[in-house]
Amino acid sequence: MTITAPPVSERAPLESRTSTPAQSAPAPLSVTQSYLIGGAGSASMLAGAVAVFVTDSEAGPVGLLAVGMILFIIGVARQLPTRLKAGDYEAGWDAARAATTLFADAVEDAAPGQKLGLITQAEELLARYPALEGSGLRQVLTEELAGELIRQIVADSNGQLTLAPADPRSDWDFTILGVDGKKLGVWASTRRDVQASKVVRNLVHQSFDQDPDFVGALVVLDSEPNAAAKSRYAALPGVHLAVVGEPGDRVHLRESIRNALGVSP
């Protein structure tokens, strides 16, 4: 992907971003939950099977099939086991974390045209099964949704916007360039507290000091920040906020990018 993947805490391994303790015993599922999870698994396996024949990438289809298998087994068993084993592979963590980890990997590795469908699937699963919240999947979905929408916005900008190549030295998730070379750093996160605003403040100050073409930052959150964080963001020079929780928020994100870079509609 042509995006920056910075070595900061937001890009830490999924397991390190979880606040949900591991389950020590199988957790039962209701009939509705088992149908939803099993259905999502079947759809994922079908998408993976189709992807095998229509894409040259191996990681995406394999991830889809693996996610589908796990979710389907969970749905049929109507419980979340503490260990999973398939052939020579065995997972020693709770199935919820295993499923969300594999789902996150599948979303990250999927071809651009497949991402929105997988993101929507994962969002529905999180909404209907709150026990999966806190696994880190939400953060991955926020980053991937922002990246996919930004790619679409850049592609439709008639050359007014460009997505900068990945730079391992950058602490921004994405960097968007205007026609005059102005740079906009994008930080996508589910963190909506004051501490997150302090991270952005440090990144903004550092970027202004090091890059004369840097004009500001766009903070993309999955929902509104708390009042204290919102106040801090408003006080930071060159910082713009955009709430992006679904593909339909693309229009709002596009306007935020254009306003930040001073690009005419």
Summary of the structure (lengths in Angstrom):
residues: 265
radius of gyration: 19.5
end to end distance: 26.4
largest distance: 58.1
contacts: 847
relative contact order: 0.12
helix: 55%
strand: 14%
